[in-house]
């Protein structure tokens, strides 16, 4: 294998076609980031927001749930006169509209500005298949 082919493989690309060898399924880092653009609407469903951001709707639902819990915990701590620490992770404030959650365009923009997609390191198991033959 020459150097260019090895570089392609280590970058996660097929050396002949230069197509990704691992699909984006299940990985926000491999998904390639946002797939849409914000337009001028005021509210976005979690599904629409997930498509714009480049993550799954279930990820955003979990993030909204975690944000609600964190806000409640901070509120109770402040009411009890306890000190609170700064936010240490991303949050996404959403509101219930009927049976579905929605996110304001301003909140979505803030989230997109703060979010850094995860770093993806492609790993390979390189072994000599003949080693186990007898």
N, C-alpha and C positions, 0 to 999 in steps of 0.2 A: 504494500500500500504506500503510495507516495504521500508527501507532506500535505498537499492540497486536499486529498481525499480524507486523510486523518483529521485535518482541521474541520472539514465538513461534518464528519461523523461526530467529533467532539462538540460541535455546535448544534447537534441534534438534527442534521440534515442528511438526506440520502446523497452520497457523493456523485451519483449519476444524474439524478433529477433535481437535486437541491430542494426537494420537498421535505417538510418536517417528518421525521420517522415516528414521532409520538404525537397523537392527537391532543387537542386541547381539552377533551372531555375530563372533567374533574379537577382542572387546574386553572385558577385565575391567572397564574403566571404565564402558562403556555397559551392562554386564550388570545393573547396579543392586544389586550387593552380594550378601550372603549370601541364600540361598534356603531355608535350613532352620535348625533349632535343634539344639543339642547336647542329647542325652538322657543317661541315666545309664549307658550302656554304657562299658566300659573301653577298647575298641579300635575303630578305624574303618578301613575299607579306604580307599585313596586315592580311589576313585570316590565313596564316601560322603562323605569329607572335602571333596572338591572341590565337591560339591553344597551342603554346608553353608556353605563359604567363599564360593562364587560364582565359582569359577575352573574351568578345565578340568583333567581328570585328568592330561593330558600336562604341563601347567604344574607340577603337584605332583611328578610323576616327575622332571622336570628339576631342580626345587628340591631334592628328596631327593638326587639324584646330586651336585649342586653342594655340598650340605651334607656329604656323605660325603668328597668330595675335600678340602674346606676343613678338616674335622676331621683327616684324615690328614696334611695339610700342616702343620697346627699341632702335631700330636703329634710328627712328625719334627723340626720346628724346636725344640720344647722338649727333646726327647731329645738334640739336638745342642748344646744350650745357647744357642740363638739366641733373641733377643727376638721376641715376636709382637705384632702390632698388634691393637687391638680389632676385633671383628666390625663390618664396615661394611655388611652387607646382611642380609636376612632369611634364616633357615634353618628347616629342618623335619627333625627327626630322626625316622626311621621304621625299622622293623625288618622283616626278611624273615620271613614266616610261610608255610611251604610255598613255593609259587611266586609269592605275591603279597606286596606291601608293605602294612604296616599302621601306623597312627599311634595313639599313646596319646591318650586324652581330654585329659590334662594338657598334652601337647605341642600338641595342636590348639587348646586354649584359649589357650595362650601365643602361638601363631602368630596367631590371630585378634585378640588384643589388640595385637600389634605391627604388623600389616599395615595399611597405608593404601592403599585403592584408588587407582589412577592417576587423575589429573585428565584429563578429556576436554574438548577444545576442538573444537567443531564448526566446520569450515571450509566455506566455500562459494566456488564459482567463479562470480562474477556477471559476465556479459558481455553485450554487445549482439549478439545473433545476426544482426541485419541488417547489421552492420559488414562482414561478409565477402561479402555479395551484391554483384553487379555490375549 
